Amino acid sequence: MPFGARAIFNHPSMRKVLVCVIFIVLTSAVDVVNARSRTSREREREVDADARSGSATIASAFAMVLGAGAMALKKPVIRARALSFVAVGVMCAWYVVVRAVEYAKKRALAPEEREEREQFDLAMKAFKTKERESGREEDDREQEIRFKLAESVAEKRRANGYARELKKLRASVPVEDLHEDQIVSSGNRELDVTEAYERALVAAGMNATKAALELMERAKWHAEHSVTRTMKNWKYVDKKKRDGFLASYQGAWYTANTPLGIPVYIERLGGVDIKKTFEVVSEHDVVDQRMRLQGYLTKILLPHIASREGVIARDKMIHIIDLKGASAALVSKANLVMFRRLQEIDRNFPEFLYRTYLVNAPIGARIVWRTIAPLLPSRVRAKVKIMGELKGKNMQKIAEIMGGESKVPYFLGGGCSRRLDQCPPWCLPHMNDTTFIPWELDAQPPSMRSPEKPKRPKASVWKRVFGKSE
């Protein structure tokens, strides 16, 4: 048994205390699970009862700790061994206090604001879960996707609470205090600045006060980490280092020509070997490369796409992660340390992600995801979709995103033979300016009609009049 455990378990009174502690911890856990399953309105009605229950739990735990301390005074050996159990009790009590504070914050919200947030969340969920109607032509399917995207963006901006918080944020942080790397400069300055504030507000959970603090922190970070300088250093990275880097870590902007007007970044994590990577480049080089990828997105790619007619989401990208060949080795200590370093960069470029698709995900890759997921913000985890092998419906989904199976890369099972080293940034000799250079064989973006609501097939006269099938 562990340190001092045998002496404690042999003491009858201590056994009773431990049984009580375990019972209270399990009861608290059940209460938390039940509380999460209730609706927000039910939680409001029961919050007083939960608070009283939490207070009673703290009081009981405190009484038992005092009782254990009184017994420990008689036997110094037990006193020393019981310190670990006291620490566990304090942690449990702290958890209950944190939960009580969260309930109090929710109750502090104005009823109308709370209702607005609930309606907004329900509206977003309805758009995301809307099912495809049978009998729809492929062209209508594309229109349906564009319509859902346009409606979700419009619904967000229609919410009164959202507009109020956005106005409050703009008043708190003047545009002069923002760093230029926080703004996607497409030529429409007013819209570009508005979208910068919107990304910060969404990242802060629609809380203008929190968003203002985070905006200022990011502005300071960008002042210390120049994206433009890092991009210009690309021409000084020699071919040997580029080839070695690409061999151990493959990722590139694969297409800018999608039906939704959202660029796609593909990353092949199945063969990532950080040790092999560090034989060619340093940890600093890996961080710089992530900075260049973000810089290419915000300084070159998105401004070009935003200038196209019919683009709905002007500041979003899709991330496809190929996990073929991935194993538990992907979550080694060295990989996780590097992953945390890269997450620092991503945190300072919030809300550019539209969706992440983990494709060709074996069982081992799902374990990897469960290990990495807690390191990501909840809003990012909600955008992640896990897929198995790219066949059938999975391939159809990816093909819809990229504009047809002929544009899906060969290593994902599609018909496009372009390699990742033929895509930015690898195909670029330099990034000295923000000129967009097409790299795809079909450099013309697909036609993007206005996202009108798709028309349903007309029913026969008999069905329209009598409401019955023929």
C-alpha positions as a Markdown table, in Angstrom:
| # | Residue | x | y | z |
|---|---|---|---|---|
| 1 | Met | 0.0 | 0.0 | 0.0 |
| 2 | Pro | 1.1 | 3.6 | -0.4 |
| 3 | Phe | 2.8 | 5.7 | 2.2 |
| 4 | Gly | 1.0 | 5.3 | 5.6 |
| 5 | Ala | -2.2 | 3.8 | 4.0 |
| 6 | Arg | -2.1 | 0.5 | 6.0 |
| 7 | Ala | -2.0 | 2.3 | 9.3 |
| 8 | Ile | -4.9 | 4.5 | 8.4 |
| 9 | Phe | -7.1 | 1.7 | 7.0 |
| 10 | Asn | -6.4 | -0.4 | 10.2 |
| 11 | His | -7.9 | 2.4 | 12.3 |
| 12 | Pro | -11.7 | 1.8 | 12.6 |
| 13 | Ser | -12.6 | 5.5 | 13.0 |
| 14 | Met | -10.5 | 6.5 | 10.0 |
| 15 | Arg | -12.2 | 3.8 | 7.9 |
| 16 | Lys | -15.5 | 5.4 | 8.7 |
| 17 | Val | -14.3 | 8.9 | 7.8 |
| 18 | Leu | -12.9 | 7.7 | 4.5 |
| 19 | Val | -16.1 | 5.9 | 3.6 |
| 20 | Cys | -18.1 | 9.1 | 4.3 |
| 21 | Val | -15.6 | 11.2 | 2.2 |
| 22 | Ile | -15.9 | 8.8 | -0.7 |
| 23 | Phe | -19.7 | 8.8 | -0.5 |
| 24 | Ile | -19.8 | 12.6 | -0.5 |
| 25 | Val | -17.4 | 12.9 | -3.5 |
| 26 | Leu | -19.5 | 10.4 | -5.5 |
| 27 | Thr | -22.7 | 12.2 | -4.5 |
| 28 | Ser | -21.2 | 15.5 | -5.6 |
| 29 | Ala | -20.1 | 14.0 | -8.9 |
| 30 | Val | -23.6 | 12.7 | -9.6 |
| 31 | Asp | -25.1 | 16.1 | -8.8 |
| 32 | Val | -22.7 | 17.8 | -11.2 |
| 33 | Val | -23.6 | 15.3 | -14.0 |
| 34 | Asn | -27.3 | 15.8 | -13.4 |
| 35 | Ala | -26.9 | 19.6 | -13.3 |
| 36 | Arg | -25.2 | 19.5 | -16.7 |
| 37 | Ser | -28.1 | 17.5 | -18.2 |
| 38 | Arg | -30.7 | 20.0 | -17.1 |
| 39 | Thr | -31.8 | 22.9 | -19.3 |
| 40 | Ser | -30.7 | 26.4 | -18.4 |
| 41 | Arg | -34.1 | 27.4 | -17.2 |
| 42 | Glu | -34.3 | 24.4 | -15.0 |
| 43 | Arg | -30.9 | 25.3 | -13.5 |
| 44 | Glu | -32.2 | 28.8 | -12.7 |
| 45 | Arg | -35.2 | 27.3 | -10.8 |
| 46 | Glu | -33.0 | 24.9 | -8.9 |
| 47 | Val | -29.9 | 27.1 | -8.3 |
| 48 | Asp | -31.0 | 27.9 | -4.8 |
| 49 | Ala | -31.4 | 24.2 | -3.9 |
| 50 | Asp | -28.0 | 23.5 | -5.5 |
| 51 | Ala | -26.4 | 26.3 | -3.5 |
| 52 | Arg | -27.9 | 24.9 | -0.3 |
| 53 | Ser | -26.7 | 21.4 | -1.2 |
| 54 | Gly | -23.2 | 22.7 | -1.9 |
| 55 | Ser | -23.1 | 24.6 | 1.4 |
| 56 | Ala | -24.2 | 21.4 | 3.2 |
| 57 | Thr | -21.5 | 19.4 | 1.4 |
| 58 | Ile | -18.8 | 21.9 | 2.4 |
| 59 | Ala | -20.1 | 21.9 | 6.0 |
| 60 | Ser | -20.0 | 18.1 | 6.2 |
| 61 | Ala | -16.6 | 17.9 | 4.7 |
| 62 | Phe | -15.3 | 20.5 | 7.1 |
| 63 | Ala | -16.8 | 18.7 | 10.0 |
| 64 | Met | -15.2 | 15.4 | 9.0 |
| 65 | Val | -11.8 | 17.1 | 8.5 |
| 66 | Leu | -12.1 | 18.5 | 12.0 |
| 67 | Gly | -13.0 | 15.0 | 13.3 |
| 68 | Ala | -10.1 | 13.4 | 11.5 |
| 69 | Gly | -7.8 | 16.1 | 12.9 |
| 70 | Ala | -9.0 | 15.5 | 16.5 |
| 71 | Met | -8.2 | 11.8 | 16.2 |
| 72 | Ala | -4.9 | 12.5 | 14.6 |
| 73 | Leu | -3.8 | 14.6 | 17.6 |
| 74 | Lys | -3.8 | 11.4 | 19.7 |
| 75 | Lys | -1.5 | 9.6 | 17.2 |
| 76 | Pro | 1.2 | 11.8 | 15.6 |
| 77 | Val | 2.0 | 9.1 | 13.0 |
| 78 | Ile | -1.6 | 9.1 | 11.7 |
| 79 | Arg | -1.5 | 12.9 | 11.7 |
| 80 | Ala | 1.4 | 13.0 | 9.3 |
| 81 | Arg | -0.2 | 10.3 | 7.1 |
| 82 | Ala | -3.6 | 12.0 | 7.0 |
| 83 | Leu | -2.3 | 15.2 | 5.5 |
| 84 | Ser | -2.9 | 13.8 | 2.0 |
| 85 | Phe | -6.5 | 13.1 | 2.8 |
| 86 | Val | -7.0 | 16.6 | 4.1 |
| 87 | Ala | -5.5 | 17.9 | 0.8 |
| 88 | Val | -8.1 | 15.9 | -1.1 |
| 89 | Gly | -10.9 | 17.3 | 1.0 |
| 90 | Val | -9.7 | 20.8 | 0.4 |
| 91 | Met | -9.6 | 20.2 | -3.3 |
| 92 | Cys | -13.2 | 18.8 | -3.3 |
| 93 | Ala | -14.4 | 21.8 | -1.3 |
| 94 | Trp | -12.6 | 24.2 | -3.7 |
| 95 | Tyr | -14.4 | 22.5 | -6.7 |
| 96 | Val | -17.7 | 23.0 | -5.0 |
| 97 | Val | -17.0 | 26.7 | -4.4 |
| 98 | Val | -16.0 | 27.1 | -8.0 |
| 99 | Arg | -19.2 | 25.6 | -9.2 |
| 100 | Ala | -21.2 | 27.9 | -6.8 |
| 101 | Val | -19.4 | 30.9 | -8.3 |
| 102 | Glu | -20.3 | 29.8 | -11.8 |
| 103 | Tyr | -24.0 | 29.5 | -10.8 |
| 104 | Ala | -23.8 | 32.9 | -9.3 |
| 105 | Lys | -22.4 | 34.4 | -12.5 |
| 106 | Lys | -25.2 | 32.9 | -14.6 |
| 107 | Arg | -27.8 | 34.3 | -12.2 |
| 108 | Ala | -26.2 | 37.7 | -12.4 |
| 109 | Leu | -27.0 | 38.0 | -16.2 |
| 110 | Ala | -30.1 | 40.0 | -17.1 |
| 111 | Pro | -33.0 | 37.7 | -18.0 |
| 112 | Glu | -33.4 | 39.3 | -21.5 |
| 113 | Glu | -29.6 | 38.8 | -22.2 |
| 114 | Arg | -29.8 | 35.2 | -21.0 |
| 115 | Glu | -32.8 | 34.6 | -23.3 |
| 116 | Glu | -31.0 | 36.2 | -26.3 |
| 117 | Arg | -28.0 | 34.0 | -25.8 |
| 118 | Glu | -30.2 | 30.9 | -25.6 |
| 119 | Gln | -32.1 | 31.9 | -28.8 |
| 120 | Phe | -28.8 | 32.5 | -30.6 |
| 121 | Asp | -27.4 | 29.1 | -29.6 |
| 122 | Leu | -30.6 | 27.4 | -30.6 |
| 123 | Ala | -30.6 | 29.2 | -34.0 |
| 124 | Met | -27.0 | 28.2 | -34.7 |
| 125 | Lys | -27.7 | 24.6 | -33.7 |
| 126 | Ala | -30.7 | 24.5 | -36.1 |
| 127 | Phe | -28.6 | 25.7 | -39.0 |
| 128 | Lys | -25.8 | 23.2 | -38.3 |
| 129 | Thr | -28.1 | 20.2 | -37.9 |
| 130 | Lys | -30.5 | 20.9 | -40.8 |
| 131 | Glu | -30.8 | 17.7 | -42.8 |
| 132 | Arg | -30.5 | 17.4 | -46.5 |
| 133 | Glu | -33.7 | 17.0 | -48.4 |
| 134 | Ser | -34.1 | 14.0 | -50.6 |
| 135 | Gly | -34.3 | 14.4 | -54.4 |
| 136 | Arg | -32.0 | 17.6 | -54.4 |
| 137 | Glu | -29.9 | 18.1 | -57.4 |
| 138 | Glu | -26.1 | 18.5 | -56.8 |
| 139 | Asp | -26.2 | 22.2 | -57.9 |
| 140 | Asp | -29.0 | 22.8 | -55.4 |
| 141 | Arg | -27.0 | 21.0 | -52.7 |
| 142 | Glu | -24.2 | 23.6 | -53.2 |
| 143 | Gln | -26.8 | 26.4 | -53.0 |
| 144 | Glu | -28.2 | 24.9 | -49.8 |
| 145 | Ile | -24.7 | 24.9 | -48.1 |
| 146 | Arg | -24.1 | 28.5 | -49.1 |
| 147 | Phe | -27.6 | 29.5 | -47.9 |
| 148 | Lys | -27.0 | 27.8 | -44.5 |
| 149 | Leu | -23.7 | 29.6 | -44.2 |
| 150 | Ala | -25.2 | 33.0 | -45.1 |
| 151 | Glu | -28.1 | 32.5 | -42.7 |
| 152 | Ser | -25.8 | 31.6 | -39.8 |
| 153 | Val | -23.7 | 34.7 | -40.3 |
| 154 | Ala | -26.9 | 36.9 | -40.6 |
| 155 | Glu | -28.5 | 35.3 | -37.6 |
| 156 | Lys | -25.4 | 36.1 | -35.5 |
| 157 | Arg | -25.6 | 39.7 | -36.5 |
| 158 | Arg | -29.3 | 40.0 | -35.9 |
| 159 | Ala | -29.0 | 39.0 | -32.2 |
| 160 | Asn | -29.6 | 42.1 | -30.1 |
| 161 | Gly | -27.2 | 41.0 | -27.4 |
| 162 | Tyr | -24.5 | 40.4 | -30.0 |
| 163 | Ala | -24.9 | 43.9 | -31.5 |
| 164 | Arg | -24.9 | 45.5 | -28.0 |
| 165 | Glu | -21.7 | 43.7 | -26.9 |
| 166 | Leu | -20.0 | 44.5 | -30.2 |
| 167 | Lys | -20.8 | 48.2 | -29.8 |
| 168 | Lys | -19.5 | 48.1 | -26.2 |
| 169 | Leu | -16.3 | 46.4 | -27.4 |
| 170 | Arg | -15.6 | 49.0 | -30.1 |
| 171 | Ala | -16.1 | 51.8 | -27.5 |
| 172 | Ser | -13.7 | 50.1 | -25.1 |
| 173 | Val | -10.9 | 49.5 | -27.6 |
| 174 | Pro | -10.4 | 52.1 | -30.3 |
| 175 | Val | -9.2 | 50.8 | -33.6 |
| 176 | Glu | -5.9 | 52.8 | -33.1 |
| 177 | Asp | -5.0 | 50.4 | -30.3 |
| 178 | Leu | -5.2 | 47.4 | -32.5 |
| 179 | His | -2.2 | 45.9 | -34.3 |
| 180 | Glu | -2.4 | 45.7 | -38.1 |
| 181 | Asp | -1.8 | 41.9 | -37.9 |
| 182 | Gln | -5.1 | 41.6 | -36.2 |
| 183 | Ile | -6.9 | 43.0 | -39.2 |
| 184 | Val | -7.4 | 41.3 | -42.6 |
| 185 | Ser | -6.8 | 44.1 | -45.1 |
| 186 | Ser | -9.0 | 43.4 | -48.0 |
| 187 | Gly | -9.5 | 47.0 | -49.1 |
| 188 | Asn | -12.8 | 47.5 | -47.3 |
| 189 | Arg | -11.4 | 49.1 | -44.1 |
| 190 | Glu | -14.7 | 49.4 | -42.2 |
| 191 | Leu | -15.7 | 45.8 | -42.8 |
| 192 | Asp | -12.2 | 44.5 | -42.1 |
| 193 | Val | -12.1 | 46.3 | -38.7 |
| 194 | Thr | -15.6 | 45.2 | -37.9 |
| 195 | Glu | -14.7 | 41.5 | -38.5 |
| 196 | Ala | -11.6 | 41.9 | -36.3 |
| 197 | Tyr | -13.8 | 43.0 | -33.4 |
| 198 | Glu | -16.3 | 40.2 | -34.2 |
| 199 | Arg | -13.6 | 37.6 | -34.0 |
| 200 | Ala | -12.5 | 38.9 | -30.7 |
| 201 | Leu | -16.1 | 39.0 | -29.3 |
| 202 | Val | -16.9 | 35.4 | -30.4 |
| 203 | Ala | -13.6 | 34.2 | -29.0 |
| 204 | Ala | -14.5 | 35.7 | -25.6 |
| 205 | Gly | -17.9 | 34.1 | -25.5 |
| 206 | Met | -19.9 | 37.3 | -26.4 |
| 207 | Asn | -18.4 | 39.1 | -23.4 |
| 208 | Ala | -17.3 | 42.6 | -24.4 |
| 209 | Thr | -15.3 | 43.2 | -21.2 |
| 210 | Lys | -13.3 | 39.9 | -21.6 |
| 211 | Ala | -12.9 | 40.5 | -25.3 |
| 212 | Ala | -11.4 | 44.0 | -24.7 |
| 213 | Leu | -8.8 | 42.6 | -22.4 |
| 214 | Glu | -7.9 | 39.8 | -24.8 |
| 215 | Leu | -7.7 | 42.2 | -27.7 |
| 216 | Met | -5.2 | 44.4 | -25.9 |
| 217 | Glu | -3.1 | 41.3 | -24.9 |
| 218 | Arg | -3.0 | 40.1 | -28.5 |
| 219 | Ala | -2.1 | 43.6 | -29.8 |
| 220 | Lys | 0.9 | 43.5 | -27.4 |
| 221 | Trp | 1.8 | 40.0 | -28.5 |
| 222 | His | 1.7 | 41.0 | -32.2 |
| 223 | Ala | 3.9 | 44.0 | -31.5 |
| 224 | Glu | 6.5 | 41.6 | -30.2 |
| 225 | His | 6.1 | 38.9 | -32.9 |
| 226 | Ser | 6.2 | 40.4 | -36.4 |
| 227 | Val | 4.4 | 38.2 | -38.9 |
| 228 | Thr | 5.7 | 40.3 | -41.8 |
| 229 | Arg | 9.3 | 39.9 | -40.7 |
| 230 | Thr | 8.9 | 36.2 | -40.3 |
| 231 | Met | 7.3 | 35.9 | -43.8 |
| 232 | Lys | 10.2 | 37.8 | -45.4 |
| 233 | Asn | 12.7 | 35.4 | -43.8 |
| 234 | Trp | 11.3 | 32.6 | -46.0 |
| 235 | Lys | 13.6 | 33.4 | -48.9 |
| 236 | Tyr | 16.6 | 32.7 | -46.6 |
| 237 | Val | 15.5 | 29.2 | -45.7 |
| 238 | Asp | 17.6 | 27.0 | -48.1 |
| 239 | Lys | 16.2 | 24.1 | -50.2 |
| 240 | Lys | 17.8 | 21.4 | -48.1 |
| 241 | Lys | 16.1 | 22.7 | -44.9 |
| 242 | Arg | 12.8 | 23.1 | -46.7 |
| 243 | Asp | 12.9 | 19.6 | -48.1 |
| 244 | Gly | 13.9 | 18.0 | -44.8 |
| 245 | Phe | 11.2 | 20.0 | -43.0 |
| 246 | Leu | 8.5 | 18.9 | -45.5 |
| 247 | Ala | 9.6 | 15.3 | -45.3 |
| 248 | Ser | 8.9 | 15.1 | -41.6 |
| 249 | Tyr | 6.0 | 17.6 | -41.3 |
| 250 | Gln | 3.7 | 17.9 | -44.3 |
| 251 | Gly | 1.1 | 20.7 | -44.4 |
| 252 | Ala | 0.2 | 23.3 | -47.0 |
| 253 | Trp | -2.6 | 25.5 | -48.3 |
| 254 | Tyr | -4.1 | 23.1 | -50.8 |
| 255 | Thr | -6.9 | 25.1 | -52.5 |
| 256 | Ala | -8.3 | 28.6 | -52.5 |
| 257 | Asn | -11.1 | 27.7 | -55.0 |
| 258 | Thr | -13.9 | 26.1 | -53.1 |
| 259 | Pro | -17.7 | 26.6 | -53.6 |
| 260 | Leu | -18.0 | 28.4 | -50.2 |
| 261 | Gly | -15.0 | 30.6 | -51.0 |
| 262 | Ile | -13.2 | 29.2 | -47.9 |
| 263 | Pro | -9.6 | 28.1 | -48.4 |
| 264 | Val | -8.5 | 24.7 | -47.3 |
| 265 | Tyr | -5.3 | 23.8 | -45.4 |
| 266 | Ile | -4.3 | 20.2 | -45.4 |
| 267 | Glu | -2.0 | 18.7 | -42.7 |
| 268 | Arg | -0.7 | 15.1 | -42.8 |
| 269 | Leu | -0.1 | 14.3 | -39.1 |
| 270 | Gly | 0.1 | 10.5 | -39.5 |
| 271 | Gly | 3.8 | 10.6 | -40.4 |
| 272 | Val | 4.9 | 13.4 | -38.0 |
| 273 | Asp | 8.1 | 12.7 | -36.3 |
| 274 | Ile | 9.3 | 15.6 | -34.2 |
| 275 | Lys | 12.7 | 14.0 | -33.4 |
| 276 | Lys | 13.3 | 13.6 | -37.2 |
| 277 | Thr | 12.2 | 17.2 | -37.7 |
| 278 | Phe | 14.6 | 18.5 | -35.2 |
| 279 | Glu | 17.5 | 16.7 | -37.0 |
| 280 | Val | 16.9 | 19.2 | -39.8 |
| 281 | Val | 15.4 | 22.3 | -38.2 |
| 282 | Ser | 15.2 | 23.8 | -34.7 |
| 283 | Glu | 12.2 | 24.3 | -32.5 |
| 284 | His | 12.4 | 28.0 | -33.4 |
| 285 | Asp | 12.2 | 27.1 | -37.1 |
| 286 | Val | 8.9 | 25.2 | -36.5 |
| 287 | Val | 7.4 | 28.1 | -34.6 |
| 288 | Asp | 8.5 | 30.5 | -37.4 |
| 289 | Gln | 6.9 | 28.2 | -40.0 |
| 290 | Arg | 3.5 | 28.3 | -38.2 |
| 291 | Met | 3.8 | 32.1 | -38.1 |
| 292 | Arg | 4.4 | 32.1 | -41.9 |
| 293 | Leu | 1.3 | 29.9 | -42.5 |
| 294 | Gln | -0.8 | 32.3 | -40.4 |
| 295 | Gly | 0.8 | 35.3 | -42.2 |
| 296 | Tyr | 0.1 | 33.8 | -45.6 |
| 297 | Leu | -3.6 | 33.3 | -44.6 |
| 298 | Thr | -4.2 | 36.8 | -43.2 |
| 299 | Lys | -1.9 | 38.9 | -45.4 |
| 300 | Ile | -2.2 | 37.2 | -48.8 |
| 301 | Leu | -4.9 | 34.5 | -49.1 |
| 302 | Leu | -7.9 | 35.9 | -47.2 |
| 303 | Pro | -7.5 | 39.5 | -48.6 |
| 304 | His | -7.5 | 38.0 | -52.2 |
| 305 | Ile | -10.6 | 35.8 | -51.5 |
| 306 | Ala | -12.4 | 38.6 | -49.8 |
| 307 | Ser | -12.2 | 40.6 | -53.0 |
| 308 | Arg | -14.1 | 38.0 | -54.9 |
| 309 | Glu | -17.8 | 38.5 | -55.6 |
| 310 | Gly | -20.2 | 36.4 | -53.7 |
| 311 | Val | -17.9 | 35.3 | -50.8 |
| 312 | Ile | -19.9 | 35.0 | -47.6 |
| 313 | Ala | -17.3 | 34.1 | -44.9 |
| 314 | Arg | -14.4 | 36.4 | -45.8 |
| 315 | Asp | -12.2 | 35.5 | -42.8 |
| 316 | Lys | -12.6 | 31.8 | -42.4 |
| 317 | Met | -10.6 | 28.7 | -43.4 |
| 318 | Ile | -11.1 | 24.9 | -43.3 |
| 319 | His | -8.5 | 22.6 | -41.8 |
| 320 | Ile | -8.3 | 19.0 | -43.0 |
| 321 | Ile | -6.0 | 16.7 | -40.9 |
| 322 | Asp | -5.0 | 13.4 | -42.4 |
| 323 | Leu | -4.4 | 10.9 | -39.6 |
| 324 | Lys | -3.6 | 7.9 | -41.7 |
| 325 | Gly | -0.8 | 6.0 | -40.0 |
| 326 | Ala | -1.2 | 8.0 | -36.7 |
| 327 | Ser | -0.6 | 6.2 | -33.5 |
| 328 | Ala | -0.2 | 6.9 | -29.8 |
| 329 | Ala | 3.4 | 8.0 | -30.5 |
| 330 | Leu | 1.9 | 11.2 | -31.9 |
| 331 | Val | 1.2 | 12.3 | -28.3 |
| 332 | Ser | 4.7 | 11.8 | -27.0 |
| 333 | Lys | 6.1 | 14.3 | -24.6 |
| 334 | Ala | 8.2 | 16.1 | -27.2 |
| 335 | Asn | 5.2 | 16.4 | -29.6 |
| 336 | Leu | 2.9 | 17.8 | -26.8 |
| 337 | Val | 5.5 | 20.4 | -25.8 |
| 338 | Met | 5.7 | 21.5 | -29.4 |
| 339 | Phe | 1.9 | 21.4 | -29.8 |
| 340 | Arg | 1.6 | 23.8 | -26.8 |
| 341 | Arg | 4.1 | 26.2 | -28.4 |
| 342 | Leu | 2.1 | 26.3 | -31.6 |
| 343 | Gln | -1.1 | 26.8 | -29.7 |
| 344 | Glu | 0.2 | 30.1 | -28.4 |
| 345 | Ile | 0.3 | 31.3 | -32.0 |
| 346 | Asp | -3.1 | 30.1 | -32.8 |
| 347 | Arg | -4.6 | 31.8 | -29.7 |
| 348 | Asn | -3.4 | 35.1 | -31.1 |
| 349 | Phe | -5.2 | 34.5 | -34.4 |
| 350 | Pro | -8.7 | 33.5 | -33.0 |
| 351 | Glu | -11.8 | 32.6 | -34.9 |
| 352 | Phe | -10.3 | 32.1 | -38.3 |
| 353 | Leu | -11.3 | 28.5 | -38.2 |
| 354 | Tyr | -14.6 | 27.5 | -39.9 |
| 355 | Arg | -14.3 | 23.7 | -39.5 |
| 356 | Thr | -11.6 | 21.0 | -38.8 |
| 357 | Tyr | -12.0 | 17.6 | -40.3 |
| 358 | Leu | -10.0 | 14.7 | -38.9 |
| 359 | Val | -10.0 | 12.2 | -41.7 |
| 360 | Asn | -8.8 | 8.6 | -42.0 |
| 361 | Ala | -9.0 | 8.4 | -38.2 |
| 362 | Pro | -8.3 | 4.9 | -36.9 |
| 363 | Ile | -9.1 | 3.9 | -33.3 |
| 364 | Gly | -5.6 | 4.9 | -32.2 |
| 365 | Ala | -6.1 | 8.4 | -33.7 |
| 366 | Arg | -9.3 | 8.9 | -31.7 |
| 367 | Ile | -7.2 | 8.2 | -28.6 |
| 368 | Val | -4.8 | 10.8 | -29.8 |
| 369 | Trp | -7.6 | 13.3 | -30.2 |
| 370 | Arg | -8.9 | 12.7 | -26.7 |
| 371 | Thr | -5.4 | 13.5 | -25.4 |
| 372 | Ile | -5.0 | 16.7 | -27.4 |
| 373 | Ala | -8.6 | 18.0 | -27.2 |
| 374 | Pro | -8.4 | 19.3 | -23.6 |
| 375 | Leu | -5.6 | 21.6 | -24.7 |
| 376 | Leu | -8.0 | 23.4 | -27.1 |
| 377 | Pro | -10.6 | 26.0 | -26.3 |
| 378 | Ser | -14.2 | 24.6 | -26.2 |
| 379 | Arg | -15.3 | 26.7 | -29.1 |
| 380 | Val | -12.5 | 25.1 | -31.2 |
| 381 | Arg | -13.4 | 21.6 | -30.1 |
| 382 | Ala | -17.0 | 22.2 | -31.2 |
| 383 | Lys | -15.8 | 22.8 | -34.8 |
| 384 | Val | -13.9 | 19.5 | -35.0 |
| 385 | Lys | -15.5 | 16.6 | -37.0 |
| 386 | Ile | -13.9 | 13.2 | -36.8 |
| 387 | Met | -14.2 | 10.9 | -39.9 |
| 388 | Gly | -13.0 | 7.4 | -40.6 |
| 389 | Glu | -11.7 | 6.3 | -44.0 |
| 390 | Leu | -12.6 | 8.6 | -46.8 |
| 391 | Lys | -15.2 | 6.5 | -48.6 |
| 392 | Gly | -18.9 | 6.8 | -49.4 |
| 393 | Lys | -20.5 | 9.6 | -47.4 |
| 394 | Asn | -17.2 | 10.8 | -45.9 |
| 395 | Met | -15.7 | 11.3 | -49.4 |
| 396 | Gln | -18.9 | 13.0 | -50.5 |
| 397 | Lys | -18.6 | 15.5 | -47.6 |
| 398 | Ile | -15.0 | 16.3 | -48.4 |
| 399 | Ala | -15.7 | 16.5 | -52.1 |
| 400 | Glu | -18.6 | 19.0 | -51.4 |
| 401 | Ile | -16.2 | 21.2 | -49.5 |
| 402 | Met | -13.4 | 21.2 | -52.1 |
| 403 | Gly | -15.7 | 21.5 | -55.2 |
| 404 | Gly | -15.8 | 17.9 | -56.4 |
| 405 | Glu | -13.9 | 14.6 | -56.0 |
| 406 | Ser | -11.6 | 15.6 | -58.9 |
| 407 | Lys | -10.2 | 18.4 | -56.6 |
| 408 | Val | -9.6 | 16.1 | -53.6 |
| 409 | Pro | -5.9 | 15.2 | -53.4 |
| 410 | Tyr | -4.8 | 11.7 | -54.4 |
| 411 | Phe | -3.4 | 10.8 | -50.9 |
| 412 | Leu | -7.0 | 11.3 | -49.6 |
| 413 | Gly | -8.5 | 9.1 | -52.3 |
| 414 | Gly | -9.4 | 11.9 | -54.8 |
| 415 | Gly | -8.5 | 12.6 | -58.3 |
| 416 | Cys | -6.1 | 15.6 | -57.9 |
| 417 | Ser | -2.5 | 14.7 | -58.4 |
| 418 | Arg | -1.0 | 17.8 | -56.9 |
| 419 | Arg | 1.4 | 17.3 | -54.1 |
| 420 | Leu | 1.7 | 19.4 | -50.9 |
| 421 | Asp | 5.1 | 20.6 | -51.9 |
| 422 | Gln | 3.4 | 22.2 | -55.0 |
| 423 | Cys | 1.2 | 24.3 | -52.7 |
| 424 | Pro | 2.0 | 27.4 | -50.6 |
| 425 | Pro | 4.2 | 28.0 | -48.7 |
| 426 | Trp | 6.5 | 25.4 | -50.3 |
| 427 | Cys | 6.0 | 26.5 | -53.9 |
| 428 | Leu | 6.8 | 30.1 | -53.1 |
| 429 | Pro | 10.4 | 31.4 | -53.6 |
| 430 | His | 9.7 | 34.2 | -51.2 |
| 431 | Met | 7.0 | 36.1 | -49.3 |
| 432 | Asn | 8.4 | 39.6 | -49.6 |
| 433 | Asp | 5.1 | 41.1 | -50.6 |
| 434 | Thr | 1.3 | 40.4 | -50.4 |
| 435 | Thr | 0.8 | 39.5 | -54.1 |
| 436 | Phe | -1.4 | 36.5 | -54.5 |
| 437 | Ile | 0.1 | 34.0 | -57.0 |
| 438 | Pro | -2.3 | 31.2 | -58.2 |
| 439 | Trp | -0.8 | 27.8 | -57.8 |
| 440 | Glu | -3.7 | 25.5 | -58.8 |
| 441 | Leu | -4.2 | 24.0 | -62.3 |
| 442 | Asp | -7.7 | 25.4 | -62.3 |
| 443 | Ala | -6.9 | 28.9 | -61.0 |
| 444 | Gln | -10.3 | 30.3 | -61.6 |
| 445 | Pro | -12.6 | 30.1 | -58.6 |
| 446 | Pro | -16.0 | 28.4 | -59.1 |
| 447 | Ser | -18.9 | 30.6 | -59.9 |
| 448 | Met | -20.6 | 31.8 | -56.7 |
| 449 | Arg | -24.2 | 32.8 | -57.2 |
| 450 | Ser | -25.9 | 34.8 | -54.5 |
| 451 | Pro | -27.0 | 32.5 | -51.7 |
| 452 | Glu | -30.7 | 32.5 | -52.3 |
| 453 | Lys | -32.8 | 29.9 | -50.5 |
| 454 | Pro | -32.8 | 26.7 | -52.6 |
| 455 | Lys | -36.1 | 26.1 | -54.4 |
| 456 | Arg | -37.8 | 22.8 | -53.6 |
| 457 | Pro | -39.2 | 20.6 | -56.4 |
| 458 | Lys | -42.7 | 21.6 | -57.3 |
| 459 | Ala | -45.4 | 19.1 | -56.3 |
| 460 | Ser | -48.0 | 17.9 | -58.7 |
| 461 | Val | -51.3 | 19.7 | -59.1 |
| 462 | Trp | -53.1 | 16.8 | -57.4 |
| 463 | Lys | -50.7 | 16.9 | -54.3 |
| 464 | Arg | -51.0 | 20.7 | -54.1 |
| 465 | Val | -54.8 | 20.7 | -54.1 |
| 466 | Phe | -55.5 | 17.6 | -52.0 |
| 467 | Gly | -52.3 | 17.2 | -50.0 |
| 468 | Lys | -52.1 | 13.5 | -51.0 |
| 469 | Ser | -49.8 | 11.5 | -53.1 |
| 470 | Glu | -51.0 | 10.4 | -56.5 |
